[in-house]
């Protein structure tokens, strides 16, 4: 790490402008066991949002600031440490939101190419932040927002949370609300602390022993490539569930949507998989 960066980080910590936290277990998995290096673009998640209607850059920037103020992962970076990487979370940070005018007749393919360029732009994991947003303006009332975020601080479900927060923040901004978005019930750092407190050796060791006994000797589905400089290009994988499975999944997901807002079919499949593994392991 460059000396000027190190000095700046130390000043932030001394002034209370930032704090350090250990990596969460999902982050450690990404840093310690993932085949792709943390800085590889295959760890980027991207979404493209069509926005119709008159919006101003000033309102968009102010709305994004409200979201950044609420979600501390948007103020997070990862620093190298003596005993491994650590999270640095700043108390305040300006949003990363860019604007670009594009031809009004831009095709879907042209926009996809622009979005891929934004997607492939690497993140500075140390400096942060680990997201970026860019609004491509075809006309004053016709825009496309490209949002890219690193998998260290987000997953597919997180994109929905971001869109919900941004829409709520924009409504607040347009209506003149000054109090900002409500604080999150549990911050990411607080969740990480609770996670580490729960997964003590007494909880981990029986699970480790069980899965080692079941997986020892089984052929791995993938292996670490021999090449030192492997580029992990993103791939688009399309899968389809047969009707006899997808029908009941949709019905059960619809039932959960009445209880939990924004519950999706993939979330249900993930939950069912977790339940099956827990039953299999006796946990």
Buried (B, 14 or more C-beta within 10 A) or exposed (E): EEEEEEEBBEEBEEEEBBBEBBBBEBBEEBBEEBEBEBEBBBBBBBBBBEBEEEBEEEBBBBBBBBBBBBBBBBBBBBBEEEEEBBBBBBEEBEBBBEEEEBEEEBEEEEBBEBBBEBBEEEBEBBBBBBBBBBBBBBEEEBBBBBBBBBBBBBEEEBBEBBBEBBEBBBEBBEEEEEEBBEEBEEBBBEEBBEEBEEEEEEEEEEBEEBEEEEEEEEEEEEEEEEEEEEEBEBEEEEEEEEEEEEEEBEEBBEEBEEEEEEBBBEBBBEBEEEEEEEEEEEE
